[in-house]
Amino acid sequence: MRMEPILFHQVIKTEGWGGLYSGLKPSLFGTAASQGIYYYFYQVFKNRAEAIAASRKAKGHGDGTVGMFSWLVVAAMAGSLNVLLTNPIWVLVTRTLDAVTKMIRYEGVLGFYKGMGTKIVQSVFAASVLFMVKEELVKAYMVLADKSKKVLLNLSK
C-alpha cells in the first residue's frame, strides 16, 4: 500500500485544499533569493573572467575568449556563494518555528548550515556543468553567426 494517497487525503481532510500549499510562500521566497543570488554572482564572475581574457589577449596571450574550465570555475564560485548565503533560508523553510527555536537553543547559528556540504556538491556541480556548456554553446553560435555573416557579405559582392 502506498502512503502518498493516504497522506494526500489526510492533509485535505485536516487542513483543506490550502494545506497542500502551506509551504508555498517560504519556498517561493527561498527560490527567488537563491536564483537572484546565483545569477548576480554568476554575472559578476563572468564579467571578471571576460575582462581577464581580454587583458590576456591585449598582452599577446590567448584569443580573448574564456575557456571551458574558466566557465566551470565561474559557475562553481557563483554556486558556492549561493549555497553559503541561502542555506539558512532552506533550513528555515523545512523546519517549523518550534524546531527553529530548539535548533538555535541547542545547535546555535551553525545549525542553519547543516547539510551544506552535500548541497554545495550537488548544486555547484550541476550548475557549473550547465553554465559551462551554455557559455560554450553561445561562443560556438557567435562564431557560426560571424562566419555566416561573412559568407553572405561575400555572396552579395
C-alpha positions in Angstrom: 0.0 0.0 0.0 1.4 3.4 -1.0 1.4 6.2 1.6 1.2 9.2 -0.7 -2.6 8.9 -1.5 -3.3 8.4 2.2 -1.2 11.4 3.2 -2.7 13.5 0.4 -6.3 12.8 1.6 -5.3 13.3 5.3 -3.9 16.7 4.5 -7.1 17.7 2.6 -9.3 16.3 5.4 -7.5 18.1 8.3 -6.2 21.3 6.6 -8.3 21.7 3.5 -7.0 22.2 -0.1 -4.9 25.1 1.2 -2.9 22.7 3.3 -1.4 21.3 0.1 0.2 24.7 -0.4 1.1 25.6 3.2 4.8 25.9 2.4 4.5 27.7 -0.9 5.3 31.3 0.3 8.6 30.3 2.1 9.6 28.1 -0.8 8.9 30.9 -3.3 11.0 33.3 -1.2 13.8 30.7 -1.0 13.7 30.1 -4.7 13.7 33.8 -5.6 16.6 34.5 -3.2 18.6 31.6 -4.5 18.1 32.4 -8.1 18.8 36.1 -7.6 21.9 35.5 -5.7 23.2 32.8 -8.1 22.7 34.9 -11.2 24.0 38.1 -9.6 27.3 36.4 -8.7 27.5 34.5 -11.9 27.3 37.8 -13.9 29.9 39.4 -11.6 32.4 36.5 -12.0 31.6 36.2 -15.8 32.4 39.9 -16.3 35.6 39.4 -14.4 36.6 36.3 -16.4 35.9 38.1 -19.7 37.9 41.1 -18.6 40.8 38.8 -17.7 40.6 37.1 -21.1 40.6 40.4 -22.9 43.5 41.6 -20.9 45.5 38.5 -21.7 44.8 38.9 -25.4 46.0 42.5 -25.3 49.3 41.2 -23.8 49.6 38.6 -26.6 48.4 35.7 -24.6 45.2 33.8 -25.8 42.5 34.7 -28.2 40.4 36.8 -25.8 37.8 34.2 -25.1 37.0 32.5 -21.8 37.8 28.7 -21.9 35.6 25.9 -20.7 37.4 25.3 -17.5 37.1 29.0 -16.6 33.3 28.9 -17.2 33.2 25.9 -14.9 35.1 27.8 -12.2 32.8 30.9 -12.7 29.7 28.8 -12.2 31.2 26.9 -9.3 32.1 30.1 -7.5 28.6 31.6 -8.0 27.0 28.3 -6.9 29.1 28.1 -3.8 28.2 31.6 -2.7 24.6 30.9 -3.5 24.6 27.9 -1.2 26.5 29.7 1.5 24.1 32.6 1.5 20.8 30.8 1.1 21.3 27.6 3.1 19.8 29.2 6.2 16.7 30.1 4.2 16.2 26.5 3.1 16.8 25.2 6.7 14.0 27.6 7.9 11.7 26.6 5.1 12.0 22.9 6.1 11.6 23.4 9.8 8.7 24.7 11.9 9.1 27.7 14.2 9.3 25.5 17.2 12.0 23.4 15.6 13.9 26.6 14.7 13.8 27.8 18.3 15.1 24.5 19.6 17.7 24.4 16.9 19.0 27.8 17.8 19.0 26.9 21.5 20.8 23.5 21.1 22.8 23.9 17.9 23.4 27.6 17.7 23.6 29.5 14.4 25.7 26.8 12.9 22.6 24.6 12.8 21.4 26.7 9.9 24.3 25.3 7.9 23.6 21.6 8.5 23.8 19.7 5.2 25.5 22.5 3.4 28.5 20.4 2.3 26.2 17.9 0.4 24.2 20.8 -1.0 27.3 22.5 -2.3 28.5 19.4 -4.1 25.0 18.8 -5.6 24.2 22.3 -6.6 27.6 23.6 -7.6 28.4 20.6 -9.8 25.1 20.7 -11.7 25.2 24.5 -12.2 28.9 24.5 -13.1 28.5 22.0 -15.8 25.2 23.6 -17.1 26.7 27.1 -17.4 30.0 25.8 -18.8 28.0 24.1 -21.6 25.8 27.2 -22.0 28.7 29.5 -22.5 30.5 27.2 -24.9 27.3 26.9 -27.0 26.9 30.7 -27.0 30.5 31.0 -28.1 30.0 28.4 -30.9 26.8 30.2 -32.0 28.6 33.5 -32.2 31.4 32.0 -34.3 28.9 30.4 -36.7 26.9 33.6 -36.9 30.0 35.6 -37.7 31.1 33.1 -40.4 27.7 33.0 -42.0 27.6 36.8 -42.0 30.9 36.9 -43.8 29.7 34.3 -46.3 26.6 36.4 -47.0 28.6 39.5 -47.5 30.9 37.7 -49.9 27.9 36.4 -51.9 26.4 39.9 -52.2 29.6 41.3 -53.8 
